[in-house]
Amino acid sequence: MALLEIKQVTKQFGGLTALNQVSFAVEPGEIRGLIGPNGAGKSTMFKNIAGFYAPTRGDIIYQGESVAGRKPHSIAEKGIVRTFQETTLFQELSVFENVLVGCHIKSRTNLFSAILGFDRDKQQQAEEKVLEVLEFMGLVDRRHQLASELPLGSQRALAISIALASEPKLLLMDEPFAGMNPEETRQMMELTRKVQESGVTIVLVEHDMKAVMGLCGYLTVLNFGQLLAEGTPEEIRNNDKVIEAYLGGAK
């Protein structure tokens, strides 16, 4: 059974149709590329999956259950977590404190209980989880640094660390390579593979075609809110419709 099924999803904003009857399925354990030109509907699809938008029509099935129209926190609790196009961090908190924030979905602590010390066991478990994630992502030596002090590549790794702290089954990565130099891109590709190998399924929106082709086993291509093509990187690279719509008419 597919982990995620998008079934005839349409999203309209007034008279604008941002997504038009889009369907695709994501299998457990894969890195799926969701690509297309600017305005193709990729970010809108992510927002529908993560609960920031509700589809106008159609359905979103996750682990056999409809999640279409549910609130983002409810979807995150079920294991779908999104990273954002712009690195969203608490800049004046430490690396450790940023990832600790990501544990709140699982730890379910509240401020009152924390002040009175009722949740010390949960706090201890959360802190141990943070160190485990930081070790996994290669950031444990930076745990006391402020997020604002990190280079771009490490900030992106921290954003993924925050997502991993909530123990996702499906990670939606929105342009994780944007603005990176080649070395930062290479390191982020290695981290992405490592996350996949740990058992997390990934759907990746990205314009860096070299990274997409190097990471993804299968690609879904959108154009003007519609499904244009699906296939392996090699098939997509040689698809005439994709070449015309996305690659500027030249291989």
C-alpha positions as CSV (number, residue, x, y, z in Angstrom):
1,M,0.0,0.0,0.0
2,A,1.2,3.5,-0.9
3,L,2.2,5.6,2.1
4,L,0.6,8.7,0.5
5,E,-2.0,8.9,-2.2
6,I,-3.1,12.1,-3.9
7,K,-6.5,11.5,-5.5
8,Q,-7.8,14.0,-8.1
9,V,-6.8,17.0,-5.9
10,T,-8.1,20.3,-7.1
11,K,-7.4,23.6,-5.3
12,Q,-9.1,26.8,-6.4
13,F,-8.6,30.3,-5.1
14,G,-11.6,32.2,-6.3
15,G,-11.4,32.0,-10.1
16,L,-7.8,30.7,-10.1
17,T,-7.2,26.9,-10.3
18,A,-3.8,26.3,-8.7
19,L,-4.2,22.5,-8.8
20,N,-6.4,20.7,-11.3
21,Q,-7.3,17.0,-10.6
22,V,-3.7,16.0,-9.7
23,S,-3.2,12.3,-8.7
24,F,0.0,10.5,-7.7
25,A,1.2,8.0,-5.1
26,V,4.3,7.8,-3.0
27,E,5.7,4.5,-1.8
28,P,7.2,3.9,1.6
29,G,10.9,4.5,1.8
30,E,11.4,6.5,-1.4
31,I,12.7,10.0,-2.2
32,R,10.1,11.4,-4.6
33,G,10.8,14.5,-6.5
34,L,7.9,16.9,-7.1
35,I,9.2,19.3,-9.8
36,G,7.9,21.9,-12.3
37,P,8.4,25.5,-13.3
38,N,7.5,28.4,-11.1
39,G,3.7,28.6,-10.6
40,A,3.3,24.9,-11.4
41,G,1.5,24.2,-8.1
42,K,4.2,22.4,-6.1
43,S,4.1,24.6,-3.0
44,T,0.3,24.5,-3.1
45,M,0.4,20.7,-3.2
46,F,2.7,20.7,-0.2
47,K,0.3,23.0,1.7
48,N,-2.6,20.7,0.9
49,I,-0.7,17.7,2.1
50,A,0.5,19.4,5.3
51,G,-2.9,20.9,6.2
52,F,-2.2,24.5,5.5
53,Y,-4.8,24.4,2.7
54,A,-7.8,22.1,2.3
55,P,-8.5,20.7,-1.2
56,T,-11.4,22.2,-3.1
57,R,-12.1,18.7,-4.4
58,G,-10.3,15.4,-4.2
59,D,-8.7,13.5,-1.4
60,I,-5.4,13.0,0.3
61,I,-4.9,9.5,1.8
62,Y,-2.1,8.8,4.3
63,Q,-1.5,5.3,5.5
64,G,-4.9,4.4,4.3
65,E,-6.7,7.3,6.0
66,S,-8.0,10.5,4.6
67,V,-6.2,13.6,6.0
68,A,-7.6,16.2,3.5
69,G,-8.6,19.3,5.3
70,R,-7.2,18.4,8.7
71,K,-5.4,20.9,10.8
72,P,-1.5,21.1,10.4
73,H,-0.9,20.0,14.0
74,S,-3.2,16.9,13.6
75,I,-1.4,15.9,10.4
76,A,2.0,16.4,12.0
77,E,1.0,14.2,14.9
78,K,0.2,11.5,12.4
79,G,3.8,11.7,11.0
80,I,3.7,14.2,8.1
81,V,6.2,17.0,8.7
82,R,7.2,19.9,6.4
83,T,10.3,21.9,6.1
84,F,10.0,25.4,4.6
85,Q,11.5,27.1,1.6
86,E,12.9,29.8,3.8
87,T,14.8,28.5,6.8
88,T,12.5,29.0,9.7
89,L,14.5,28.9,12.9
90,F,14.5,30.6,16.3
91,Q,17.6,32.7,15.6
92,E,18.3,33.7,19.1
93,L,18.0,30.2,20.6
94,S,20.7,27.7,20.6
95,V,20.9,24.8,18.2
96,F,19.9,22.5,21.1
97,E,16.9,24.7,22.1
98,N,15.7,24.8,18.5
99,V,15.5,21.1,18.2
100,L,13.9,20.8,21.6
101,V,11.0,22.9,20.2
102,G,10.5,20.1,17.6
103,C,10.0,17.5,20.3
104,H,6.8,19.2,21.6
105,I,4.5,17.1,19.3
106,K,5.6,13.9,20.9
107,S,6.4,15.0,24.5
108,R,3.1,16.9,25.0
109,T,4.4,18.9,27.9
110,N,2.8,22.2,28.9
111,L,4.2,25.3,30.5
112,F,2.3,24.8,33.8
113,S,3.5,21.3,34.3
114,A,7.1,22.2,33.3
115,I,7.2,25.0,35.9
116,L,6.0,22.7,38.7
117,G,8.3,20.0,37.6
118,F,5.6,17.5,36.8
119,D,7.0,16.6,33.5
120,R,10.7,16.0,34.4
121,D,10.7,12.5,32.9
122,K,9.3,13.8,29.6
123,Q,11.7,16.7,29.6
124,Q,14.6,14.2,30.1
125,Q,13.4,12.0,27.3
126,A,13.0,15.1,25.0
127,E,16.6,16.2,25.8
128,E,18.0,12.7,25.1
129,K,16.0,12.7,21.8
130,V,17.5,16.1,20.8
131,L,21.1,14.9,21.4
132,E,20.3,11.7,19.4
133,V,19.0,13.8,16.4
134,L,21.9,16.3,16.6
135,E,24.4,13.4,16.6
136,F,22.6,11.9,13.6
137,M,22.7,15.2,11.7
138,G,26.3,16.0,12.6
139,L,25.4,19.1,14.6
140,V,26.0,17.8,18.2
141,D,29.3,19.8,18.4
142,R,27.3,23.0,17.5
143,R,24.6,22.4,20.1
144,H,25.5,25.5,22.2
145,Q,25.7,27.9,19.2
146,L,23.0,30.3,18.4
147,A,21.1,29.4,15.2
148,S,21.9,32.8,13.8
149,E,25.6,32.0,14.0
150,L,25.3,28.9,11.7
151,P,26.3,29.0,8.0
152,L,23.4,28.4,5.5
153,G,24.1,24.7,5.1
154,S,24.1,24.1,8.9
155,Q,20.9,26.1,9.2
156,R,19.2,23.9,6.7
157,A,20.5,20.8,8.6
158,L,19.1,22.3,11.8
159,A,15.7,22.8,10.1
160,I,15.7,19.1,9.2
161,S,16.8,18.3,12.7
162,I,13.8,20.1,14.1
163,A,11.5,18.1,11.8
164,L,13.2,14.8,12.7
165,A,12.7,15.5,16.5
166,S,9.0,15.0,15.9
167,E,9.6,11.6,14.5
168,P,8.1,11.9,11.0
169,K,7.2,9.0,8.7
170,L,6.9,11.4,5.8
171,L,9.1,14.5,5.4
172,L,8.1,17.2,2.9
173,M,11.2,19.1,2.0
174,D,10.6,22.5,0.3
175,E,13.7,23.6,-1.7
176,P,16.4,22.5,0.8
177,F,19.2,23.3,-1.7
178,A,18.1,26.9,-2.6
179,G,21.0,29.3,-2.3
180,M,23.6,26.7,-1.5
181,N,27.1,26.4,-3.0
182,P,28.2,23.1,-4.6
183,E,29.8,21.8,-1.4
184,E,26.8,22.7,0.8
185,T,24.6,21.0,-1.8
186,R,26.7,17.8,-1.7
187,Q,26.6,17.7,2.1
188,M,22.8,18.3,2.1
189,M,22.3,15.5,-0.5
190,E,24.3,13.1,1.8
191,L,22.1,14.1,4.8
192,T,19.0,13.6,2.8
193,R,20.0,10.1,1.8
194,K,20.9,9.4,5.4
195,V,17.4,10.5,6.6
196,Q,15.8,8.3,3.9
197,E,18.0,5.3,5.0
198,S,16.8,5.8,8.6
199,G,13.3,4.9,7.4
200,V,11.8,8.3,6.6
201,T,10.0,8.7,3.3
202,I,10.8,12.0,1.6
203,V,8.9,14.2,-1.0
204,L,11.2,16.8,-2.3
205,V,10.3,20.1,-4.1
206,E,13.5,21.5,-5.6
207,H,14.7,23.6,-8.6
208,D,18.3,22.3,-8.5
209,M,17.9,19.6,-11.2
210,K,21.3,18.1,-10.5
211,A,20.4,17.4,-6.9
212,V,16.9,16.2,-7.9
213,M,18.3,13.8,-10.5
214,G,21.0,12.5,-8.1
215,L,18.6,11.9,-5.2
216,C,15.2,10.9,-6.5
217,G,14.3,7.4,-7.7
218,Y,11.1,8.7,-9.3
219,L,9.8,12.2,-10.3
220,T,6.3,13.7,-10.5
221,V,6.2,16.8,-12.8
222,L,3.5,19.5,-12.5
223,N,2.8,22.3,-15.0
224,F,0.1,24.9,-14.7
225,G,-1.4,23.0,-11.8
226,Q,-1.7,19.7,-13.7
227,L,0.2,16.5,-13.7
228,L,2.5,16.6,-16.8
229,A,4.6,13.5,-16.4
230,E,5.9,10.9,-14.1
231,G,8.9,8.6,-14.4
232,T,12.5,7.9,-13.4
233,P,15.1,10.7,-13.7
234,E,16.2,9.3,-17.0
235,E,12.7,9.1,-18.4
236,I,11.9,12.6,-17.3
237,R,15.2,13.9,-18.6
238,N,14.2,12.7,-22.1
239,N,10.5,13.5,-21.9
240,D,9.7,16.0,-24.7
241,K,6.8,17.6,-22.8
242,V,9.0,18.2,-19.8
243,I,11.9,19.5,-21.9
244,E,9.5,22.0,-23.5
245,A,7.7,23.0,-20.3
246,Y,10.4,22.8,-17.7
247,L,13.9,22.6,-19.2
248,G,13.4,25.5,-21.7
249,G,13.2,23.3,-24.8
250,A,16.7,21.9,-24.7
251,K,18.3,18.9,-23.0
